[in-house]
Amino acid sequence: MQITRQADYAVRAVLYLARRGPGAKASTAQIAAEQTIPVTFLAKIVSQLSVAGVLHATRGARGGVTLARPPEAITLLEIVEAIDGPLSLN
């Protein structure tokens, strides 16, 4: 099975935040720089993951992105489906 580049970036961003520890906050620019993801592309991904309830994004000078739930409560399938839509298996 192959996933889209956008889903790959989403997984990498969520893993980055999970590895930082509970409640850790990072800016979109910081995640993009450390994961080599284009910033504008990551902003769109963060928006989609926020709508899906995976991430919580706060705007402003003290803003950033955090996991909306504990890492163990977030599945890979949930991340991919938040970006690519529901998967169907043959």
C-alpha positions as a Python dict, from the first residue, in 0.01 Angstrom:
ca = {
    (1, 'M'): (0, 0, 0),
    (2, 'Q'): (123, 346, -85),
    (3, 'I'): (17, 668, 81),
    (4, 'T'): (30, 1018, -62),
    (5, 'R'): (312, 1257, 10),
    (6, 'Q'): (68, 1470, 208),
    (7, 'A'): (-23, 1173, 431),
    (8, 'D'): (347, 1093, 475),
    (9, 'Y'): (412, 1450, 590),
    (10, 'A'): (115, 1429, 827),
    (11, 'V'): (249, 1111, 987),
    (12, 'R'): (594, 1266, 1023),
    (13, 'A'): (451, 1580, 1186),
    (14, 'V'): (242, 1381, 1436),
    (15, 'L'): (538, 1155, 1520),
    (16, 'Y'): (756, 1463, 1572),
    (17, 'L'): (510, 1603, 1825),
    (18, 'A'): (464, 1266, 1996),
    (19, 'R'): (839, 1228, 2045),
    (20, 'R'): (859, 1571, 2211),
    (21, 'G'): (650, 1450, 2503),
    (22, 'P'): (309, 1521, 2652),
    (23, 'G'): (179, 1872, 2597),
    (24, 'A'): (483, 1973, 2390),
    (25, 'K'): (418, 2262, 2155),
    (26, 'A'): (604, 2337, 1834),
    (27, 'S'): (558, 2596, 1565),
    (28, 'T'): (464, 2492, 1215),
    (29, 'A'): (787, 2649, 1092),
    (30, 'Q'): (992, 2446, 1342),
    (31, 'I'): (826, 2118, 1243),
    (32, 'A'): (867, 2201, 874),
    (33, 'A'): (1237, 2283, 914),
    (34, 'E'): (1322, 1975, 1119),
    (35, 'Q'): (1117, 1735, 905),
    (36, 'T'): (1206, 1898, 569),
    (37, 'I'): (844, 1968, 480),
    (38, 'P'): (743, 2282, 285),
    (39, 'V'): (590, 2527, 536),
    (40, 'T'): (285, 2618, 329),
    (41, 'F'): (212, 2251, 263),
    (42, 'L'): (244, 2171, 634),
    (43, 'A'): (6, 2453, 726),
    (44, 'K'): (-264, 2290, 513),
    (45, 'I'): (-191, 1950, 668),
    (46, 'V'): (-208, 2092, 1023),
    (47, 'S'): (-544, 2247, 940),
    (48, 'Q'): (-682, 1913, 820),
    (49, 'L'): (-547, 1729, 1125),
    (50, 'S'): (-698, 1994, 1353),
    (51, 'V'): (-1042, 1949, 1196),
    (52, 'A'): (-1005, 1571, 1244),
    (53, 'G'): (-924, 1619, 1613),
    (54, 'V'): (-568, 1487, 1592),
    (55, 'L'): (-389, 1818, 1650),
    (56, 'H'): (-469, 2139, 1830),
    (57, 'A'): (-335, 2453, 1663),
    (58, 'T'): (-310, 2791, 1834),
    (59, 'R'): (-237, 3107, 1639),
    (60, 'G'): (-32, 3403, 1753),
    (61, 'A'): (307, 3479, 1902),
    (62, 'R'): (273, 3213, 2172),
    (63, 'G'): (86, 2975, 1944),
    (64, 'G'): (190, 2644, 1805),
    (65, 'V'): (77, 2292, 1738),
    (66, 'T'): (17, 2023, 2000),
    (67, 'L'): (-137, 1678, 1996),
    (68, 'A'): (-506, 1695, 2077),
    (69, 'R'): (-491, 1358, 2257),
    (70, 'P'): (-224, 1131, 2403),
    (71, 'P'): (-9, 971, 2131),
    (72, 'E'): (-127, 621, 2217),
    (73, 'A'): (-485, 728, 2138),
    (74, 'I'): (-399, 835, 1781),
    (75, 'T'): (-379, 569, 1510),
    (76, 'L'): (-191, 568, 1184),
    (77, 'L'): (-517, 495, 1001),
    (78, 'E'): (-678, 801, 1161),
    (79, 'I'): (-397, 1026, 1040),
    (80, 'V'): (-400, 888, 685),
    (81, 'E'): (-780, 906, 660),
    (82, 'A'): (-779, 1265, 791),
    (83, 'I'): (-563, 1358, 493),
    (84, 'D'): (-659, 1117, 214),
    (85, 'G'): (-1015, 1032, 312),
    (86, 'P'): (-1155, 688, 395),
    (87, 'L'): (-956, 391, 267),
    (88, 'S'): (-1128, 108, 89),
    (89, 'L'): (-978, -236, 65),
    (90, 'N'): (-1047, -480, -217),
}
